[in-house]
Amino acid sequence: MVYYEKLVRDAVDKGKQVVHYKVTPLYEGNRVVPTGFRMQARGVKAGGAPGIRFGDEVPNTM
């Protein structure tokens, strides 16, 4: 998760993008601890150009 969080932070801090960032926990069966997370981001640069974009599933490694 840290990798994706850093991508978003850099897009905002260094790239001056407006970013919509969403993280959704993924569960299997009756588990109360997520087995993974769906990480999504979509950014827009100044002037309306497309920016950062990803939609990946990341396993929960504890």
Secondary structure, DSSP 8 states (H G I E B T S, - for coil): -HHHHHHHHHHHHTT--EEEEEEEEE--TT-SS-SEEEEEEEEE-GGG-EEEEEEEEEE---
